[in-house]
């Protein structure tokens, strides 16, 4: 089994391939067996490719927006054709193998595309419940696909993936407040801005004050709740299968801690977890899980 790349996806669509950044997720892939690693790489590149289609400012002219919608429509048709056994392009063979080998529910892919499409039509969120629905579509559903690839035994592992998806996406939103603002997006719910007396005009001026600090502290507490909820839902005998997900958890939780250490001043340099730290986190998580699983086997 090979994995699909942005080049094959772009060749299929007959467009220029996008330049995709290396993600925090890629470090967690290192621990997977070859077949699963290739499947996860295919998933990662497909998700990144779809996300790249909608990238850019939301106030683009109608012609560009129409083209983006048409490209997403094409990929909806492709997914439908793959599940009907009608897609014959060799360029998409790794994607078809991913679907067939791991029996991924079709709705997961369609939900992901719909979630990305939402960025073309919605720039603001009034309530957290509204934002949470968006987070499910672009993050939690990716987690649901990954646990099918990892292999899982219990239904509650799906809830683990959903809650971890919320935690990761909320952490991303906090880190990218300035980046998203510059693109014309605001993912912090309006009800939260109102609650802490921080206006959108304050954000546009990158006003860093006590109100902003308290607003972001509230977001951090919410994200931490989802990390905690996810960890509570992962059964001990699922930890080995979900090791890569636990690495993602650890890296993004470290990112959340770094945002807090910077006192939520996300208007300056983009806050990142250094590559060496990601590798150390990956190794530590691997050792921790191996030791835990070993103890679990001894106690049986």
Secondary structure, DSSP 8 states (H G I E B T S, - for coil): -----HHHHHHHHTS--------THHHHHTTS-HHHHHHHHHHHHHHHHHHHHH-S-TT--HHHHHHHHHHHHHHHHHHHHHHTT----GGGHHHHHHHHHHT--HHHHHHHHHHHHHHHH--B-SSHHHHHHHHIIIIIHHHHHHHHHH----THHHHHHHHHHHHHHHHHHHHTHHHHHHTT-B-S-HHHHHHTT--HHHHHTT--SHHHHHHHHHHHHHHHHHHHHHHHHS-GGGTTTTHHHHHHHHHHHHHHHHHHHTTT-TTSS-----HHHHHHHHHHHHHHHHHHHHHHHHT-
